Amino acid sequence: MIRKFVSNLNTITHISIHKNGENLLAGTKDGNVAWFQLELSDKPFKIMDYHGDKIRNIEYHNTYPLFLSCSRNGKLLIYHATLNDDTLRDPVIVPLKSLRADADNVCKNSRLIIIYFLFFYF
């Protein structure tokens, strides 16, 4: 099945799908993170512009209602996303924490970011 999403985003660098399959995150080359609700629309629900550089990775947390985005300049942002069972209610997305690190050490290998997020932050 092929589906086309319409947005005015720059080149997409990373995509992550939520485990329930109803939400999608897309990171762009200009530092935006877009949240798509797959069941409701083909346009982004919310576009977050908190990074100043290319998005290197976006990941959902396996057990908590959190997701992480990392940019090339070493900025890691952790967001809380409250999803509702009712599809007519919008999710609430709040940035929780901003972590800074040396861009060469942290964001060179995005697997290190995932390990950090899943094991050491919680």
N, C-alpha and C positions, 0 to 999 in steps of 0.2 A: 504494500500500500504506500502510495506516495502522497505527501501533503506539502503544500507550499505555504510558507509563512511570509507575511508582508511586513516590512519595517524599513525605517530609514537608517538602519545601523550600518556602520562601516564593516570591513571584512571580519567575519566571525573567526575567532581563533580557537575557541573551546566550547563544547556543548556537554551538558550533563542533564540526565533525565532522572526525575524523582522516582523512588522505588514504587510508588503507587501508579506511576505511568501517566498521571494527569497534568504534571507540571514539568517545564523545561527551562533550564538556564542557559543563556548564551553569553559568552564573553567576547569582546570585540578588540580590534587593533588599537582603537583610540581610548580604551579604558572604561567602556561602558559595560554594565552587566544588565541583561534584559531577562525579565521573568515572563514566560508565556504560560497561559492556562490553555491546555490543548483541547479541552472539552468545549470551551466557550468561544474562543476567537482565534483567528490566525494573526492577529496583531499583538504586540507585547502589552501585558497588563501594566508593567512598571519597568522603567529604565532608570538604573541607578548609576550616577556618574561620580563615584568617590575615588577612583584611581586616576592617576595622571598619565599612565603608560599602558602598554599592551598587556592584556590579560593573559597570563600563562596557564592558569588552571582554575577550575571551578569544581567543587565537590560537595555533595550532600553528606551529612553525618548519617551513619547507619541507624542509630537509635534515638538521637535527640532531634528536635525540630530546628536544626541549624544547618547552615551551609557556609562555605568558605570560598573566597576569591583571592587570588594572588596575582600581582602584576610584576612586570619585568623590573621595576625599580625597587623591589624588595618589600612592598607593602602588602600585608595580609589583612584582610577584613573578614570578620566573623559576623554573620547575620542570624537573627532569630526569625523564623517564618512560621506563623500560626496558620495551619491549614484547617479548614472547616469541612465537615462531612456534607454540609449543604453547599451545592455548587453555586447557588445564587449569592452566597456571602463571599466577599472578597477576602483573600488572605492578608494578614497583617505582617509586613516585612519591616524589621527594625535592625539597623546596624548596631552591633553590641560592642565590638572591640576592634581596635586597629593596632596591629603589631608591625613594627619596623625592623628590618634586618638588612644585613649587607646583601646587596643584590647578587653578587657573585657566589656567595655561600649558600643562600637559601633557595633562590628561584632558578638556579641553574638546572637542578634536577627536581622536577615536580613531584616525584615519588616521595622525596623527603618531606615535602609539605603535607602530603596526605598522611604519612606516618605521624608527623608532628600533631596534626589535627585530630587524628583518631585515638592516639594513645596518650600523649603528654598533656594536652590541654584539659582533659577531663579525667 
